Amino acid sequence: MMRGKIVSLRPLERIHLENTRTWANDRELMRVLDRAQPVSADEHQAWFEELKNYNDRVYFAIETIVDVRHVGNIWLWNITPRHRKAELRIVIGDRAHQERGAGTEAISLLCDYAFASLGLHKVYAYVLAINPRARRAFEKAGFVVEGTLRDDRWVDDKPTDVYLLGKLR
């Protein structure tokens, strides 16, 4: 478990699945996370069961310190030991905790884990231009924009840019 002032990170468990699926199927979150289809209960359960079979990703629940409430998830994806890097992905699904520092702190905590425990040198993220809140959270956590992928994704039937942000150890 990793603990900050606002949130703690703990391994994603079965108790977190209901919220996780609710957020995965939330229309606005689907839009900013570039998700195309809702997730069925069976698909979600199968995804969770398969997690233990992968060594290139690690998932954590984000919980508040004060009331131990599950407010989001954060994970390292495509962990590549040879190149000592991984992609960081995050969702703050509980709207009451958006724009209150929970995301920034969770990003910082997971980067600390990636650098100290996994020995990574770089953590990176892709952020849609339609999601300025996410970009701010990453930048507050020490990420810098390394590039812009112009018209890289389609959202609401029109192209949008994607920012590549990175943080070095």
ABEGO torsion letter per residue (X at the ends): XBBBAABBBBBBBAAAAAAAAAAAABAAAAAAAGBABBBBAAAAAAAAAAAAABAABBBBBBBBAAAGBBABBBBBBGBBAAAGBBBBBBBBABAAABGAGAAAAAAAAAAAAAAAAAGBABBBBBBBAABAAAAAAAAAAGBBBAEBBBGABBBGGBBBBBBBBBBBX
